[in-house]
Amino acid sequence: MKFFGLIFCLFISSFSSAQQIFDLDPEVRGNSIEINNTAVDMISKGNYESAARILEQVIVNDPSYHAAYLNFYRAGSQLESRKEKVIETLREGLLIFEEDDEMAYYLGNILQKENRFSEAIQAYSEAIKYSKINGEEFELVWAYHFNRGNCYLKTNQHAKAIPDYDYALKLSPLNADVLTNRGFSHYKLDNTKTACEDWNEAKRLGNKQTDKYLQSFCK
C-alpha cells in the first residue's frame, strides 16, 4: 500500500513575538530584509546553495529576524550537505522564538524526511502544543496532526496515528489524503469496514489511488 505524506511549506508566521530581547540596529535589520528578499528570489530560481549561504550569515548577524530562519529551511532542506545545519538552526530559533508552532512544524518536516521519526514526532508535538496557545486558525495546523500521524504510521504505531488523522479531519474535513491514510491505519488494526468507508470517501473527494485498496480489500 502507498500512503500519502504531506510535508509542504507555507511561510506565513503564526507566532506572536520573539521572547528574547535583542538590541536591534535598524541598519542591520534593513540589510537583513534586503538579503532575505534576494535569497527568496534565488530560491524561486532553484539556487538553493547561494540562498542558504547568505541566509546563514543573516541569522548570525541578526538572530531575531524570523523570516531568515524559515527561508533558510526552504533552501537548506533541499541540500543534503545543509540538512543538519538546518536542524541545528531551527532548534536554535525555537530558543529565541518561544512557542513558535510554525518553526517547530518545519523542524518536524525535515526530521521526518531524514527518517528521524521519534525526533519528528517530538517536534510536531511541540507544534501542536504551541498551536493550542497561539490559536488553531493558522492554516497549517491540520498538517501538524497529519504529519505526526504519518510518523506514527511509518513506525507502525497505527493506534496512535488515528487520533491525529481524526483531528486533522476536524480542521480540514474534505481532505482525501488524510482519509486515505486513516483508512490504512484502520486496515492495519483489522478495522476493515471503517477503512473501506474512509477509502470510499477519499475516492469521492477525488483520490483515485484508493481504487486499488477498494478492489483488493473491500470486496
BADREN-198632 format. One record per residue (C-alpha): residue number from 1; x, y, z. Coordinates in Angstrom, 2 decimals, m for minus. Layout:
N
pt resi=NUM	X=X	Y=Y	Z=Z
...
//
This chain:
219
pt resi=1	X=0.00	Y=0.00	Z=0.00
pt resi=2	X=1.03	Y=3.55	Z=m0.61
pt resi=3	X=0.09	Y=6.18	Z=1.93
pt resi=4	X=0.20	Y=9.88	Z=1.42
pt resi=5	X=2.70	Y=12.17	Z=3.07
pt resi=6	X=2.42	Y=15.88	Z=3.48
pt resi=7	X=5.49	Y=17.97	Z=4.07
pt resi=8	X=4.92	Y=21.29	Z=2.40
pt resi=9	X=5.99	Y=24.82	Z=3.09
pt resi=10	X=3.88	Y=27.93	Z=3.52
pt resi=11	X=5.88	Y=30.74	Z=5.01
pt resi=12	X=3.36	Y=32.76	Z=6.98
pt resi=13	X=4.21	Y=33.31	Z=10.60
pt resi=14	X=1.73	Y=32.23	Z=13.28
pt resi=15	X=3.77	Y=33.13	Z=16.33
pt resi=16	X=3.17	Y=36.30	Z=18.32
pt resi=17	X=6.62	Y=37.73	Z=19.00
pt resi=18	X=10.20	Y=36.86	Z=19.83
pt resi=19	X=10.59	Y=36.08	Z=23.51
pt resi=20	X=14.21	Y=37.12	Z=23.87
pt resi=21	X=15.14	Y=40.78	Z=23.59
pt resi=22	X=17.86	Y=41.83	Z=21.16
pt resi=23	X=19.44	Y=45.20	Z=20.59
pt resi=24	X=18.37	Y=45.87	Z=17.04
pt resi=25	X=20.36	Y=48.14	Z=14.77
pt resi=26	X=17.91	Y=49.47	Z=12.13
pt resi=27	X=20.67	Y=49.35	Z=9.52
pt resi=28	X=21.36	Y=45.69	Z=10.29
pt resi=29	X=17.66	Y=44.84	Z=10.04
pt resi=30	X=17.33	Y=46.72	Z=6.78
pt resi=31	X=20.27	Y=44.78	Z=5.41
pt resi=32	X=18.69	Y=41.52	Z=6.63
pt resi=33	X=15.46	Y=42.29	Z=4.82
pt resi=34	X=17.28	Y=43.11	Z=1.60
pt resi=35	X=19.39	Y=39.94	Z=1.73
pt resi=36	X=16.35	Y=37.84	Z=2.61
pt resi=37	X=14.50	Y=39.19	Z=m0.41
pt resi=38	X=17.48	Y=38.32	Z=m2.59
pt resi=39	X=17.51	Y=34.82	Z=m1.12
pt resi=40	X=13.80	Y=34.36	Z=m1.84
pt resi=41	X=14.47	Y=35.21	Z=m5.47
pt resi=42	X=17.36	Y=32.73	Z=m5.54
pt resi=43	X=15.15	Y=30.01	Z=m4.08
pt resi=44	X=12.49	Y=30.66	Z=m6.72
pt resi=45	X=15.17	Y=30.01	Z=m9.34
pt resi=46	X=16.47	Y=26.86	Z=m7.66
pt resi=47	X=19.73	Y=28.44	Z=m6.49
pt resi=48	X=19.49	Y=26.85	Z=m3.05
pt resi=49	X=23.18	Y=26.78	Z=m2.15
pt resi=50	X=23.70	Y=30.52	Z=m2.61
pt resi=51	X=20.45	Y=31.32	Z=m0.83
pt resi=52	X=21.36	Y=29.12	Z=2.13
pt resi=53	X=24.82	Y=30.66	Z=2.37
pt resi=54	X=23.64	Y=34.26	Z=2.56
pt resi=55	X=20.74	Y=33.45	Z=4.89
pt resi=56	X=23.03	Y=31.65	Z=7.28
pt resi=57	X=25.04	Y=34.85	Z=7.59
pt resi=58	X=21.88	Y=36.89	Z=8.14
pt resi=59	X=20.98	Y=34.66	Z=11.08
pt resi=60	X=24.44	Y=35.12	Z=12.57
pt resi=61	X=24.25	Y=38.91	Z=12.25
pt resi=62	X=20.56	Y=39.33	Z=13.07
pt resi=63	X=19.39	Y=36.31	Z=15.10
pt resi=64	X=15.94	Y=37.79	Z=15.83
pt resi=65	X=14.96	Y=38.09	Z=12.15
pt resi=66	X=12.31	Y=35.39	Z=11.88
pt resi=67	X=11.93	Y=35.23	Z=8.09
pt resi=68	X=15.57	Y=34.25	Z=7.64
pt resi=69	X=15.05	Y=31.02	Z=9.59
pt resi=70	X=12.06	Y=29.97	Z=7.51
pt resi=71	X=13.77	Y=30.72	Z=4.22
pt resi=72	X=16.96	Y=29.03	Z=5.39
pt resi=73	X=14.76	Y=25.97	Z=5.90
pt resi=74	X=13.36	Y=26.37	Z=2.39
pt resi=75	X=16.82	Y=26.49	Z=0.86
pt resi=76	X=18.82	Y=24.25	Z=3.14
pt resi=77	X=16.33	Y=21.39	Z=3.24
pt resi=78	X=16.96	Y=20.96	Z=m0.50
pt resi=79	X=20.68	Y=20.36	Z=0.08
pt resi=80	X=22.00	Y=17.18	Z=1.62
pt resi=81	X=25.07	Y=18.98	Z=2.90
pt resi=82	X=22.96	Y=21.59	Z=4.73
pt resi=83	X=20.26	Y=19.49	Z=6.33
pt resi=84	X=21.99	Y=19.00	Z=9.68
pt resi=85	X=22.71	Y=22.73	Z=9.83
pt resi=86	X=19.04	Y=23.48	Z=9.14
pt resi=87	X=18.01	Y=21.20	Z=12.00
pt resi=88	X=20.50	Y=22.88	Z=14.32
pt resi=89	X=19.41	Y=26.37	Z=13.23
pt resi=90	X=15.69	Y=25.69	Z=13.69
pt resi=91	X=16.36	Y=24.31	Z=17.15
pt resi=92	X=18.31	Y=27.44	Z=18.00
pt resi=93	X=15.49	Y=29.54	Z=16.58
pt resi=94	X=12.98	Y=27.83	Z=18.85
pt resi=95	X=15.01	Y=29.02	Z=21.82
pt resi=96	X=14.59	Y=32.59	Z=20.57
pt resi=97	X=11.04	Y=32.41	Z=19.20
pt resi=98	X=9.45	Y=30.53	Z=22.05
pt resi=99	X=6.16	Y=28.74	Z=21.41
pt resi=100	X=6.55	Y=29.20	Z=17.64
pt resi=101	X=4.38	Y=26.41	Z=16.25
pt resi=102	X=5.30	Y=27.11	Z=12.62
pt resi=103	X=9.03	Y=26.75	Z=13.21
pt resi=104	X=8.52	Y=23.57	Z=15.24
pt resi=105	X=6.45	Y=22.19	Z=12.36
pt resi=106	X=9.23	Y=22.82	Z=9.82
pt resi=107	X=11.71	Y=21.18	Z=12.17
pt resi=108	X=9.42	Y=18.15	Z=12.24
pt resi=109	X=9.26	Y=18.15	Z=8.46
pt resi=110	X=12.99	Y=17.95	Z=7.89
pt resi=111	X=13.41	Y=15.35	Z=10.64
pt resi=112	X=10.68	Y=13.24	Z=9.04
pt resi=113	X=12.38	Y=13.50	Z=5.65
pt resi=114	X=15.55	Y=12.21	Z=7.31
pt resi=115	X=13.60	Y=9.26	Z=8.79
pt resi=116	X=14.29	Y=10.53	Z=12.31
pt resi=117	X=10.75	Y=9.74	Z=13.29
pt resi=118	X=10.94	Y=9.92	Z=17.08
pt resi=119	X=12.52	Y=13.38	Z=16.87
pt resi=120	X=9.98	Y=14.42	Z=14.25
pt resi=121	X=7.12	Y=13.28	Z=16.49
pt resi=122	X=8.55	Y=15.37	Z=19.31
pt resi=123	X=8.81	Y=18.44	Z=17.06
pt resi=124	X=5.25	Y=18.01	Z=15.73
pt resi=125	X=4.03	Y=17.51	Z=19.29
pt resi=126	X=5.59	Y=20.82	Z=20.25
pt resi=127	X=4.00	Y=22.49	Z=17.21
pt resi=128	X=0.61	Y=21.10	Z=18.29
pt resi=129	X=1.12	Y=22.25	Z=21.87
pt resi=130	X=2.09	Y=25.76	Z=20.76
pt resi=131	X=m0.88	Y=25.92	Z=18.37
pt resi=132	X=m3.18	Y=25.48	Z=21.36
pt resi=133	X=m1.62	Y=28.66	Z=22.76
pt resi=134	X=m1.33	Y=30.67	Z=19.55
pt resi=135	X=m4.65	Y=29.64	Z=18.04
pt resi=136	X=m5.64	Y=26.90	Z=15.62
pt resi=137	X=m6.90	Y=29.30	Z=12.96
pt resi=138	X=m3.44	Y=29.23	Z=11.33
pt resi=139	X=m3.98	Y=27.36	Z=8.08
pt resi=140	X=m1.23	Y=24.78	Z=8.57
pt resi=141	X=m2.35	Y=23.44	Z=11.96
pt resi=142	X=m4.22	Y=20.50	Z=10.45
pt resi=143	X=m0.91	Y=19.44	Z=8.85
pt resi=144	X=0.82	Y=19.33	Z=12.25
pt resi=145	X=m1.55	Y=16.50	Z=13.19
pt resi=146	X=m1.44	Y=14.86	Z=9.75
pt resi=147	X=2.35	Y=14.71	Z=9.64
pt resi=148	X=2.65	Y=13.45	Z=13.21
pt resi=149	X=0.10	Y=10.80	Z=12.27
pt resi=150	X=2.24	Y=9.90	Z=9.26
pt resi=151	X=5.26	Y=9.42	Z=11.53
pt resi=152	X=3.22	Y=7.09	Z=13.71
pt resi=153	X=2.04	Y=5.27	Z=10.59
pt resi=154	X=5.58	Y=4.87	Z=9.27
pt resi=155	X=6.66	Y=3.38	Z=12.61
pt resi=156	X=3.66	Y=1.01	Z=12.76
pt resi=157	X=2.02	Y=2.87	Z=15.63
pt resi=158	X=m1.36	Y=2.80	Z=13.94
pt resi=159	X=m3.47	Y=3.24	Z=17.06
pt resi=160	X=m1.63	Y=6.49	Z=17.77
pt resi=161	X=m1.94	Y=7.67	Z=14.17
pt resi=162	X=m5.74	Y=7.54	Z=14.07
pt resi=163	X=m6.43	Y=10.29	Z=16.66
pt resi=164	X=m4.08	Y=12.61	Z=14.75
pt resi=165	X=m5.89	Y=11.88	Z=11.49
pt resi=166	X=m9.22	Y=12.43	Z=13.27
pt resi=167	X=m8.09	Y=15.86	Z=14.42
pt resi=168	X=m6.61	Y=16.74	Z=11.04
pt resi=169	X=m10.00	Y=15.97	Z=9.50
pt resi=170	X=m11.71	Y=18.15	Z=12.08
pt resi=171	X=m9.60	Y=21.06	Z=10.83
pt resi=172	X=m9.56	Y=20.01	Z=7.15
pt resi=173	X=m12.75	Y=17.95	Z=6.73
pt resi=174	X=m12.62	Y=17.37	Z=2.98
pt resi=175	X=m9.04	Y=16.13	Z=2.87
pt resi=176	X=m8.76	Y=12.97	Z=0.79
pt resi=177	X=m5.13	Y=12.28	Z=1.75
pt resi=178	X=m5.97	Y=12.26	Z=5.47
pt resi=179	X=m8.86	Y=9.89	Z=4.84
pt resi=180	X=m6.64	Y=7.60	Z=2.78
pt resi=181	X=m4.00	Y=7.34	Z=5.49
pt resi=182	X=m6.56	Y=6.96	Z=8.26
pt resi=183	X=m8.10	Y=4.15	Z=6.26
pt resi=184	X=m4.71	Y=2.47	Z=6.01
pt resi=185	X=m4.28	Y=2.69	Z=9.79
pt resi=186	X=m7.74	Y=1.25	Z=10.39
pt resi=187	X=m7.00	Y=m1.58	Z=7.98
pt resi=188	X=m3.76	Y=m2.43	Z=9.81
pt resi=189	X=m5.78	Y=m2.61	Z=13.03
pt resi=190	X=m8.25	Y=m5.02	Z=11.39
pt resi=191	X=m10.99	Y=m2.39	Z=11.20
pt resi=192	X=m11.65	Y=m3.24	Z=7.56
pt resi=193	X=m15.19	Y=m1.85	Z=7.42
pt resi=194	X=m14.05	Y=1.54	Z=8.71
pt resi=195	X=m11.03	Y=1.51	Z=6.40
pt resi=196	X=m13.27	Y=0.92	Z=3.39
pt resi=197	X=m15.55	Y=3.77	Z=4.45
pt resi=198	X=m12.57	Y=6.12	Z=4.59
pt resi=199	X=m11.25	Y=4.96	Z=1.23
pt resi=200	X=m14.66	Y=5.32	Z=m0.41
pt resi=201	X=m14.96	Y=8.86	Z=0.92
pt resi=202	X=m11.42	Y=9.66	Z=m0.23
pt resi=203	X=m12.32	Y=8.37	Z=m3.69
pt resi=204	X=m15.47	Y=10.51	Z=m3.72
pt resi=205	X=m13.27	Y=13.51	Z=m2.94
pt resi=206	X=m11.03	Y=12.78	Z=m5.90
pt resi=207	X=m8.28	Y=10.46	Z=m4.68
pt resi=208	X=m8.14	Y=7.75	Z=m7.34
pt resi=209	X=m5.26	Y=5.99	Z=m5.57
pt resi=210	X=m7.80	Y=4.36	Z=m3.26
pt resi=211	X=m9.26	Y=2.32	Z=m6.13
pt resi=212	X=m6.68	Y=m0.41	Z=m5.68
pt resi=213	X=m7.36	Y=m0.58	Z=m1.93
pt resi=214	X=m11.09	Y=m0.81	Z=m2.53
pt resi=215	X=m10.63	Y=m3.53	Z=m5.15
pt resi=216	X=m8.20	Y=m5.55	Z=m3.04
pt resi=217	X=m9.62	Y=m5.21	Z=0.47
pt resi=218	X=m13.22	Y=m4.04	Z=0.27
pt resi=219	X=m14.98	Y=m6.69	Z=m1.79
//
